[in-house]
Amino acid sequence: MYPRCPVCHRPVLRLVMERLRRRLPAVATGVALLGAAALPLRADPAEPELLTPPKGPPLSDNLGQALDLPPWFGLAAGYTAEPMGNTAGGLVRTGSWADQLDLEVSVGSGSDQDGWRLRASLANLLGTPLFNRQIGALFPLQQVSNPQGFWLQGLWLEHQRGDLVLRAGDNLNLNASVGAPVYEWYVNGMINDTLNLALPGLPLAPWNSLGATADVPLAPGLSAHYGAFQLSSLRAPGRADAFRGWRFNADRNDGVVQALRLDWSPGPSGAPLAACRDPEAPWLLQRARPGCSDPVQLASQLPDPLVQLGALSGSWTFPQLANPRRVERNANVLFAHATVPLALPVGHGSRLWATGVAGLEPAVNPVTSVLMGGLLVQGPLPHRPFDQLVLGLARSGLSPDLRDSGGRSFSSESAVEVDYILRINSKLALQPGVQWILNPGGSGRLPDVVAPGLQISLTF
């Protein structure tokens, strides 16, 4: 006999069963919820395939990895060649070949991106230097346009911890302190790399001087970049050409130039571009569209969106343009830059950019204003998703104190550049293009120049 319930005089088991039956809906609901929680969540749809340019030989990222060097020893190399000809305008019809072989060496603790490193930048330049002077243009038409020889472009000690980078050395140049990534897409020297700065004594690559720089993160996407460099007539373009950067002197009469720049990067770095594979021709990539049955991602070959504000201030004995026997003690330059995404009906992604530069002392600064802008389009052809169309424009306004030997003044010189970057693989790119130089020489006495050319870029 089962014991009876003293309250209701029913067997205990029957009482339990009846109570369980009354509560069965709630129990079933709880069991269902627990079961649902125990089951794995349904996975998100697969990420679209990421396409990258084919790797070129060697299949490693740089020369050090190809040679299986230890992590404390870094080695990378690059080669750039720029054949060019003047087919119309200017002083003469002539051609030029200039090339540069770069070697970057680093030794230090930790990885190449963290810890202390001693770095050296070497370059061997060959070909026809100063092609622009032969045809009567004021500013170089080529990125590789410096005196021939084996150059020491830089020698410095570097410490990196995340985004914080500190550098100091007797052989540093100013380029990184005033540049923006988008400038590297261009061949014309007025656009490429250095804001067309023309103050005397500036250590612009391949020239160098004693200096120190700091790249400091301030907030997500916001960073400050500061540099201070020696101004020396013995290490500047002209008198120092024969030393090819292999000079380490300092003098009490030297000056100093300081650069401060704020960078704001509004988006993630290196974000891929969206595309759609053609269902009838899988080797063709169309522009991304809603309802695409086979979406893919493309590794971006474009510079990241960026906004820059900066200033350059020099303290030295700057000779006046109108009377070199007289000097000014200070010279200042202000600059601003923006690279922004742009939606176009062609290509998989585009960048529109603009730069403005103001030289505040026309008595000593030959270039008082620079206006530049351009457009980059990745994948303008459906079967070439990593190629790029490049358009650039630049105008350099000249100081009213700048005169030729006959006392005539100058106005401005402008350049238009149109290129197509043919991305062969991750190591090799061919960049055919043409430049149109308006008012070469800045005096109005020479016809405009038309100069087709080709840039060959190889990294290994």
Secondary structure, DSSP 8 states (H G I E B T S, - for coil): ---B-TTT-SBHHHHHHHHHHHTHHHHHHHHHHHHHHHS---------EEE-----SS-SSSHHHHTT--TTEEEEEEEEEEEEE--BSSS---EEEEEEEEEEEEEESS-TTSEEEEEEEEEEEEE---HHHHHT-SS-SSSS-S-SEEEEEEEEEEEEETTEEEEEEEEE-SHHHH--GGGGG--STTTSSSTT---TT---TT--EEEEEEEEEEETTEEEEEEEEEE-TTTSTTTTGGGTT------TT-EEEEEEEEEE--S-TT--EEEEE-SS-TT-EEE--TT-SSEEEE---S---EEEEEEEEEEEEEE-SS-TTSEEEEEEEEEEEEEEE---SSSSEEEEEEEEEEES-TTT-SEEEEEEEEEEEE--BTTBTT-EEEEEEEEEEE-TT-B-TTS-B--EEEEEEEEEEEE-SSSEEEEEEEEEEESTTSSS-S--EEEEEEEEEEE-
